[in-house]
Amino acid sequence: MSVITQQPGYSQPGLMSPTGEWSSTLCDCCSDCGICLFGLCFPSCFSCYLANKYGESCLLPCVPGGMTAMRTHMRLTYGIRGTVCNDALMMLCCGWCEICRMAREMKRLQH
């Protein structure tokens, strides 16, 4: 009988962060003004767009904790250090800025 010691996960080669950190800071809106303007003017639409682009249902932001779960999955997929507790606190206290940072990370890693 074999014992499973690791949860299954999906990680594409080349998507891991070499530093284990986010590529931008939380308030680094000047690095991509388009993302931040879209997020500022239409936060609900932007969250739905981001979830859909990440491969999740566009209704994920409507589920309590949905964006926290997506941030956790994104962080684990991209090899970024952190904790689930930190993910929840960041989404609770700085949700708009964190969604913009997630969008910048996705954009950087998908090019």
MARTORFI-499277 format. One record per residue (C-alpha): x, z, y; residue number from 1; residue in one letter; chain. Coordinates in nm, 4 decimals, m for minus. Each point is the difference from the previous one (the first is absolute). Layout:
// residues N
{atom {X,Z,Y},NUM,"A","A"}
...
//
This chain:
// residues 111
{atom {0.0000,0.0000,0.0000},1,"M","A"}
{atom {0.1422,m0.0956,0.3374},2,"S","A"}
{atom {m0.0487,0.2041,0.3134},3,"V","A"}
{atom {m0.0731,m0.1769,0.3264},4,"I","A"}
{atom {0.2090,0.1531,0.2764},5,"T","A"}
{atom {m0.0688,m0.2471,0.2781},6,"Q","A"}
{atom {m0.3221,m0.1357,0.1431},7,"Q","A"}
{atom {m0.0385,m0.3769,m0.0073},8,"P","A"}
{atom {0.0576,m0.1622,0.3322},9,"G","A"}
{atom {0.0609,m0.3334,0.1558},10,"Y","A"}
{atom {0.3060,m0.0766,0.2030},11,"S","A"}
{atom {0.1110,m0.3454,0.0942},12,"Q","A"}
{atom {0.3737,m0.0652,m0.0023},13,"P","A"}
{atom {0.1437,m0.0050,0.3490},14,"G","A"}
{atom {m0.2777,0.2078,0.1538},15,"L","A"}
{atom {0.1799,0.3314,m0.0233},16,"M","A"}
{atom {0.1202,0.1514,0.3249},17,"S","A"}
{atom {0.3806,0.0186,m0.0165},18,"P","A"}
{atom {0.0003,0.3225,0.2026},19,"T","A"}
{atom {m0.3082,0.1662,m0.1476},20,"G","A"}
{atom {m0.1488,0.0158,0.3497},21,"E","A"}
{atom {m0.2607,m0.1943,0.1947},22,"W","A"}
{atom {0.1512,m0.2972,0.1819},23,"S","A"}
{atom {m0.1531,0.1095,0.3309},24,"S","A"}
{atom {m0.0877,0.3262,0.1651},25,"T","A"}
{atom {m0.3551,0.1200,0.0430},26,"L","A"}
{atom {m0.0218,m0.0986,0.3679},27,"C","A"}
{atom {0.2031,m0.3209,m0.0223},28,"D","A"}
{atom {m0.2785,m0.2217,0.1369},29,"C","A"}
{atom {0.2342,m0.2093,0.2130},30,"C","A"}
{atom {0.1568,m0.1438,m0.3148},31,"S","A"}
{atom {m0.3250,m0.1891,m0.0700},32,"D","A"}
{atom {m0.2439,0.0087,0.2909},33,"C","A"}
{atom {m0.2524,m0.2248,m0.1769},34,"G","A"}
{atom {m0.0535,0.2474,m0.2817},35,"I","A"}
{atom {m0.0336,0.2922,0.2392},36,"C","A"}
{atom {m0.2418,m0.1809,0.2327},37,"L","A"}
{atom {m0.2207,m0.1028,m0.2919},38,"F","A"}
{atom {0.0116,0.3566,m0.1340},39,"G","A"}
{atom {m0.0748,0.1527,0.3409},40,"L","A"}
{atom {m0.2882,m0.2323,0.0916},41,"C","A"}
{atom {m0.1639,m0.0255,m0.3425},42,"F","A"}
{atom {0.1188,0.2946,m0.2147},43,"P","A"}
{atom {m0.2791,m0.0210,m0.2590},44,"S","A"}
{atom {0.0336,m0.3772,m0.0419},45,"C","A"}
{atom {0.3775,0.0313,m0.0124},46,"F","A"}
{atom {m0.0154,0.2644,m0.2747},47,"S","A"}
{atom {m0.2314,m0.2231,m0.2059},48,"C","A"}
{atom {0.2279,m0.3000,0.0593},49,"Y","A"}
{atom {0.3090,0.2000,m0.1006},50,"L","A"}
{atom {m0.1596,0.1318,m0.3197},51,"A","A"}
{atom {m0.1091,m0.3519,m0.0957},52,"N","A"}
{atom {0.3443,m0.1429,0.0734},53,"K","A"}
{atom {0.1563,0.2722,m0.2179},54,"Y","A"}
{atom {m0.2253,m0.1095,m0.2873},55,"G","A"}
{atom {m0.2572,0.2766,0.0248},56,"E","A"}
{atom {m0.3685,m0.0231,0.0794},57,"S","A"}
{atom {m0.0704,m0.0511,0.3682},58,"C","A"}
{atom {m0.2373,0.2967,m0.0323},59,"L","A"}
{atom {0.2841,0.2395,m0.0885},60,"L","A"}
{atom {0.0198,0.1410,0.3568},61,"P","A"}
{atom {m0.3669,0.1028,m0.0317},62,"C","A"}
{atom {0.0823,0.2305,m0.2924},63,"V","A"}
{atom {0.1175,0.3476,0.1033},64,"P","A"}
{atom {0.3703,0.0184,m0.0781},65,"G","A"}
{atom {0.0177,m0.3709,m0.0761},66,"G","A"}
{atom {0.2709,m0.0825,0.2528},67,"M","A"}
{atom {0.1978,0.3081,m0.1035},68,"T","A"}
{atom {m0.0056,m0.1273,m0.3582},69,"A","A"}
{atom {0.1097,m0.3437,0.1183},70,"M","A"}
{atom {0.2861,0.1503,0.2038},71,"R","A"}
{atom {0.1134,0.1968,m0.3051},72,"T","A"}
{atom {m0.0126,m0.3090,m0.2208},73,"H","A"}
{atom {0.1832,m0.2079,0.2600},74,"M","A"}
{atom {0.2680,0.2659,0.0417},75,"R","A"}
{atom {0.0562,0.0238,m0.3756},76,"L","A"}
{atom {m0.0014,m0.3785,m0.0461},77,"T","A"}
{atom {0.2494,m0.0549,0.2809},78,"Y","A"}
{atom {0.2256,0.2892,m0.1065},79,"G","A"}
{atom {m0.0553,0.2094,0.3126},80,"I","A"}
{atom {0.0562,0.3732,m0.0327},81,"R","A"}
{atom {m0.2808,0.2418,0.0756},82,"G","A"}
{atom {m0.2795,0.2107,m0.1439},83,"T","A"}
{atom {m0.3733,m0.0364,m0.0447},84,"V","A"}
{atom {m0.0474,0.2961,0.2343},85,"C","A"}
{atom {0.2018,m0.1760,0.2693},86,"N","A"}
{atom {m0.2014,m0.3190,m0.0573},87,"D","A"}
{atom {m0.3245,0.1910,0.0554},88,"A","A"}
{atom {0.1294,0.1767,0.3119},89,"L","A"}
{atom {0.1303,m0.3216,0.1529},90,"M","A"}
{atom {m0.3323,m0.1777,m0.0541},91,"M","A"}
{atom {m0.1963,0.2993,0.1317},92,"L","A"}
{atom {0.2082,0.0650,0.3124},93,"C","A"}
{atom {0.1428,m0.3445,0.0826},94,"C","A"}
{atom {m0.2273,m0.2392,m0.1878},95,"G","A"}
{atom {m0.0003,m0.2880,0.2464},96,"W","A"}
{atom {0.3782,0.0033,0.0452},97,"C","A"}
{atom {0.0549,0.0388,m0.3745},98,"E","A"}
{atom {m0.2224,m0.2974,m0.0817},99,"I","A"}
{atom {0.2012,m0.2098,0.2447},100,"C","A"}
{atom {0.3245,0.1169,m0.1626},101,"R","A"}
{atom {m0.1375,m0.0903,m0.3440},102,"M","A"}
{atom {m0.0870,m0.3471,0.1317},103,"A","A"}
{atom {0.3525,m0.0441,0.1429},104,"R","A"}
{atom {0.1496,0.1050,m0.3347},105,"E","A"}
{atom {m0.2161,m0.2466,m0.1907},106,"M","A"}
{atom {0.0846,m0.2788,0.2416},107,"K","A"}
{atom {0.3732,0.0709,m0.0249},108,"R","A"}
{atom {0.0025,0.0111,m0.3788},109,"L","A"}
{atom {m0.2206,m0.3043,m0.0539},110,"Q","A"}
{atom {0.2273,m0.2329,0.1962},111,"H","A"}
//
